[in-house]
């Protein structure tokens, strides 16, 4: 499938200052690794694999990577603050890079009953429990 094909031409090294933040929400630790709370982390695994990057740099209380996606420099974030405080980590990065809320993409699973993953592309507040 083309979606899972790894991008090799675009390099994280040429990504430059991030224009967007892509944050996958989850809880750190082995006990949560494949739980419903980590749907955002699992989506980032697919994204990172596609663009050949690893979220292995600890910055802004999150594991981060920078990738060039469709010509846009993106900061990929895996907050390590647990679900309820993940907005704090995202806000730190957004404030540092001066990224407006409309350029922040947050991926998480709201409810198992909904059976789909929520992707917010505009956030009015950075508090996770207020999204």
N, C-alpha and C positions, 0 to 999 in steps of 0.2 A: 504494500500500500504506500502511496506517495506521502501520506501524512507522516509516516514513521521513518521516511528516508532521511538520513543524516545530512545536514548541510555542511559542506566542507569549504566552500568558497568564502563564506563570511567568517571573519575572525573576531574573537572577543578582544584581541589586542587592538584592533582598529575601531573599537566601538566608541571611544571617547566619553565625554560627559553624558550621563544618562538623560534622555528626554522623557522616558516613561519608567514607572515602577511596576513590575509584575510580582505580586506577593501571593504565595500559596500558603494558606493557613493550616496549622496543625499543632500538635503537641510534641515536644522533644522527648526522646527516650524510647528504648526498645519495647516497653509495655504498651505504647500507643502506635507502634510502627504501622500496622495495617488496620487500625481502628477507623471508624467513620469520621472521627475528628481529623484524621490526616488525609482526607481526600484532596485538599489543596497541595500538600506535600507530594502526593502521588502524581498529580497533574504536572507539577514542576519537574518530576523525574522524566516524564515524557518530553516536555519542552527542552530540558537541558540535554537530553540524549539527542534530540533532533538537531540542536544547534552546537553540539560538541563542547558544552561547558559543564563545569561542576560547581555547585554551591559549596565551596570549601573554605571561603574566606570569612572570618568572623568580623562583622562590622555592623554598627547600629543595632546591636543585640540580635543579630540575625546572621545566618549563613547566607553569603551573597555570591553572585557572579555577575559579570557584565557580558551581554551578548548583543550582536548586531542582528536585529530581526526586521526583515523587509526594509532595510535601509535606515532603521531607527535604533539608536543606542538605548538599551533597556537594562535597568538594574533588576536582577532577579533576586527576590528575597524569600528566605525561609525563616520567619521569626522564631526565636528560641525562647519566647516569653510566655508560652502557653496561649491558648485561644483567647481568653478574656483580656489579655494585655497586648495582643499582637498589634493593635493600632498604635501603641506607643513606639514600637520599633519602626513601623512604617512612617510615622510622623517625623521621627529623627532624621531618616534618610530624605524625606520630602523637603523638610526644612533646610537641610544642608545643601541639597542640589537645587532648591527653589523650584520643585516640581509641583504644579497645581493639582488639586484633587481630580480634575477631569482627565489627567494623564496617569492616574493610578488605577491599576487593574488588580482586584482582589478575588482570589479563587478559594471557595470553601463549600462544604456541604452543610446546608442549613438544617435539613431534617431527613432522616432515612425514609420517611413516608413520602417525601417529594420525589425521591428516586432520580434526581438530577443534581448537577453541580451548579451552584450559583456563581456567576461572574459579575461583579459590580465594576462598572467603568466610571461611575461618578459617585463620589462619597461626600456627603455633607458634613460628616464628623469623622474623626479618626478613632473614636472609641468603638471597639469591635462590638460590644453589646448594644450599641446604638445604631448600627448599620441597618 
